[in-house]
Amino acid sequence: MKNKKKVFFMVLLLLCSYLSSFAQLINLQLKNVTVKQAIETIQKQNGYSFAFATNDLNTKKIVTVLAKDLPIEKVVEQVLAGQDVSYTIQGKDIIIKKKSGQSAQQSSRKYTISGIVKDMSGEPVIGANIKEKNGTAGTISGMDGKFQLTVSEGSVVQISYLGFLTQEVSVKNKNYLTVVLKDDTQTLDEVVVVGFSTQKKINLTGAVENVSSDVFENRPVANVTQMLQGAVPNLNISLVDGKPNQSASYNIRGVTSIGAGGSALVLIDGVEGDPAMLNPNDIESVSVLKDAASAAIYGSRAPYGVVLITTKDPSKQKDKFTVNYTGNFSYETPYAVPDVVDDGYVWAYLFREAEYNYRGIEPTSINKSQPFSKEWLETFRQRKLAGNTLQTAVGPDGKYTYYGNEDYYDALYKDHTFAQSHNVSISGSNGKISYYTSARLYDYDGLFNYNSDTYRTMNMRTKISAQVFSWLKISNNIDYTHDKYTQPLGYVEQNEGLVWKAINMEGHPSEPIFNPDGTLTHSGARSVGGLVTGNNWIKRTTKTLKNTTTLNITMLDNKLRFTGDFSFRTKDFIEDKKTTAVPYSDYEGVIKYLGVPETDDKMLEKVQQTTYISTNVYAEYENTFAGKHYMKALAGYNYEQQDYKAISSERNGLLMPDVENINFAMGDNMSIKSDGNRWRYAGAFFRLNYSYDNRYLFEANGRYDGSSKFPNNSQWGFFPSASAAWRFSEEKFWKVNPAIISNGKLRVSYGALGNSNVKPYSYLEKFSLKTYSTTGSSSEGRYLDGKAQLRYTLNPAQIPDNIGWETSRTIDGGIDLGFWNNKITLSADYYVRKTVNMYTVGPTLPDTFGASSPKGNYADMSTYGYEISLGYNDSFRLAGKPFSFGIKATLADYHSVIDKYNNPKRDLDDYYVGQRIGEIWGFVCNGLFQSQDEIDAAFDGKGYKNNLMQTSVNYITYPGDMRFEDLNNTGTIDNGANTVDSPGDRKIIGNSEPRYIYTLSFSADWNNFFLSAMFDGVGKQDWYPSGESSFWGQYNRPYNQVPVWHLNNYWTKDRPDAYLPRYSGYYNPLYKGTANTRYLQDVSYFRLKNLQFGYNLPKKWIAKAGFSKVSVYFSGENLWSWSPLYRHTKDYDVTVITKGSDNDLTSGNKGDGFNYPTMRNLSLGISITY
């Protein structure tokens, strides 16, 4: 394998060396164009830059340039023919000067000054214009940024360059000038990627946010998803846990649909993809299209916004040959691990309290694995007092008796692990052929102590563009990702095989994991036994190959452009899963098994293949008329198709536990399953842009979309959008000083988009095929003739009624402001998104219908929200060195309301009209009963005793139990009719949706040092722990793990102000999920998401070695957080607890706390560019 890798990299280097060896040959056919147009064409097509004094060269002169495979020198001579100038070429820079050595602007020779022009980072500025104010003398800075100029005594010199603020310097009594140019954010026209094109940000009329590659540099994370979190306001990225291969859900601007659902469309170089599979070092920019007007051109795939990820473009490379290596090494620790009681006696004592207080009788066993008696508990206490630390005693009959002190989480997890990432990229251009190729390896050592999980991913990408003719460019972009994750499993018995849940159910601290002879104990086997044996695991391998070929044709001086592309993607997913019986011992020398090896040892192999193709053909025309009328028109066609197929086989009876192939399974229980589907999309689209004098901006989009997921009569739909903007700061009447308000723009947009996110074949009748069981059981049928098995079908499900397009309609209003010459920028949007015809349950039908109501387009919902972004960028000199910095703060909020839904009774167990998504209904808790007298007084004449208040098996209420408020004054605490109009004693007590989502970021550069930090948070969010949540400890089941924060925090007569009620298991008001105000948790948070600090080695140190840039840095992720929840417990990462659960290794209940921990990363890295 190592030799193969060496050969691969050698071939890669040879290929790039070959490409870079092409001669600097130019092909141009320019007739009767200005010198300016010729220079711009050479700059754009061949990557050269020109530097000259304005009055030294007549850029309006008409020239003809005819070049076929000519060197750059011959081409420049044609451009400059007939002018009294000379030129020099250094790399990709062409310096033009007057032949006489005296600029046309020079007039006085009283004395000569010299100097140097630098940017804020201290780098020389090549080609800066240096001019004597009110005079004629002028020159430009050279390759090293230096210049000489003869001026009149006491004059003022102006220094200017595109993208920088012009400076004026008095030369009085000065012979040498050091000029540092500051960035002019007002003149830097940032270009943003939008649908099938680009636009200047200043001319955008929709809600679009752009993220540069700076966000992704030097970050020690496994994938792009974690980097994008918090980077864009109202881009909500949800990760359910910290697994390195975890894919995320992308949401823009809140709840989308309760019917067909839907998330943001994520496109990587124009093709739908998973950012988790992308090399972060390949990213050039990310654009987020938020409103319907911006996303409309993508049609029904993008009703809820688009995330456009663009990788690095080789045609922008100016250097002949560049090699970059970036590597980092990470030290990772779990961010939040449950802190549980590991004192076996304390845990066993509390177990007895919880059981006895509920049942009123002494327990005889601890769930399934450990006997219990009062005598054993007393012996345990005496051993603890005597300092006896032996955890196991062996009786005369060889039976083990345990007095353990086991921390199962400490046994499960390493206290730290390591990860490393290495990336190599090679790029270059010879003016005709440009290339970029990269390879990345990310390796993660895993978190488990026993047979740990491992993750390794490899990314490779090659992009090549060839300027075949001046009017034709062909590009190809191919990337391959190989991703493999192996994770151990616990013993699979119902839910106990799900590792964290198994620890909570069977990982009793009073029983160690291992016996003295090294065998597993019963408790150890049921909790972590599968991990310890190493024979229970899942291995998942994903291989993705994607290729896009693009043709670009330009005509009419690049005003008319034709583009055609074809993409294909194949994704192969392979899953191998093995489960085996787990051996354990409760008698010395006697081995038992959880499960039966002959039948429970089994192997599953699953293969899924997804093939996707797409093509886009479109034309774009762009022109400016009469100097003020700008117009751009785009029209095209899109086609997409995806085929999915899967097959899985499972068989028991493994020949031995450690086999890894299903061919070694010889049992009688076997199954083969398959699945598959296909869908197709097609659409014609257009976009029209018009601008008058850069003040009045208009845009219209439309798409005629078709989807195979709908029946013939509703497959097609037309979805239009329009937007407009007014740059009021460009009006003649606008006399405000740019130092106060330098830019102002108002925006408004409206658009409608269809949502086709329903399953293929939803509109067809589907029959399930069954085979009568070979067992002949009465429940499954039997053989009729003793030989042949009969096959049959079940009744089909009801065909959806009137299935068609869900439609998302969005209106957006926004304002963009710039202050203090755009050093301060403000952008704000308010939007209303109405999703109509959502695919949900139909109207209630009579019981005589005999089946549930078919689904259809029956529901509507509205989402209201806003987002604000405020930035400040500036620079000044600190200790004689340039210091530049940037600060950015964002705030976003939304809420969604159901406008239409088929629930006429407004049952609380379903959606209902007027509901705010995320509502939590619950009881009002007025504290804990403190005495029997208080209970008697409260119950006097009231039917207060009911199932809701069961805290003991006999329904008796005791001091220390919760006291609910009788809101409807009926004398009883109940759920009423469980409707909005009759909720009993419940009311809305909170909301699980996040509110006031904010970020704060900072970056600074000084004297080659750089620093950045990013904070994020949620201002308001409620969480009520699920019934199975580890939050409840033994209040759920008496044999569960006990959180340390429960100790001395539950009610007793001596602790009347305790947070938790009296100690009891199966405590219904808690573990049954009866939400109430006392235990509703505030999970708002403030987090330090990322911190970076680094140093760029001075060029004079590295230039001799041939390096152009060397950086060393420290980076950290998930370093710190604060939440009101931490007043009670820090066992959870609040940033993920409300998002979901890992269904492989936990019960799957949202918010139960049984998840792979989020990781805290500390990384050291280096980046070298040659």
Secondary structure by P-SEA (a helix, b strand, c coil): caaaaaaaaaaaaaaaaaaaaccbbbbbbcccccaaaaaaaaaaacbbbbbbccccccccccbbbbbccccaaaaaaaaaccccccccccccbbbbbbccccccccccccccccbbbbccccccccbbbbbcccccccbbbcccccbbbbbccbbbbbbbcccccbbbbbcccccbbbbbbcccccccbbbbbcccccccccccccbbbbbcccccccccccccccccccccccbbbbbccccccbbbbbbcccccccccccccbbbcccbbbbccccccccccbbbbbcccccccccccccccbbbbbbccccccccccbbbbbbbbbbbccccccccccccaaaaaaaaaaaaaaacccccccccccccccaaaaaaaaaaaaaccccccccccccbbbbbccccaaaaaccccbbbbbbbbbbbccccccccccbbbbbbbcccccccbbbbbbbbbbbbbbbcccccbbbbbbbbbbbbbbbbcccccccccccaaaaaacccccccccccccccccaaaaaccccccccccbbbbbbbbbbbbbbbbbbcccccbbbbbbbbbbbbbbbbbbbbbbbbbbccccbbbbccccccccbbbbbbbbbbbbbcccbbbbbbcccccbbbbbbbbbbbbbbbbbbbbbbbcccccccccccccccccbbbbbbbcbbbbbbbccbbbbbbccccbbbbbbbbbcccccccccccbbbbbbcccccccccccccccccccccbbbbbbbcbbbbbccccccccbbbbbbbbccccccccccccccccbbbbbcccccccccccccbbbbbbbbbbbbbcccccbbbbbbbbbbbbcccccccccccccccccccccccbbbbbbbbbbbbbbbbccccccbbbbbbbbbbbbbccccccccccccccccccccccccbbbbbbbbccccccaaaaaaaacccccccccccccccccccccbbbbbccccccccccccccccccccccccccccccccbbbbbbbccccbbbbbbbbbccbbbbccccccccccccccccccccccccccccccccccccccccccccccccccccccccccccccccccbbbbbbbccccccccccccbbbbbcccccccccccccccccccccccccccccccccccccccccccbbbbbbbccccccc
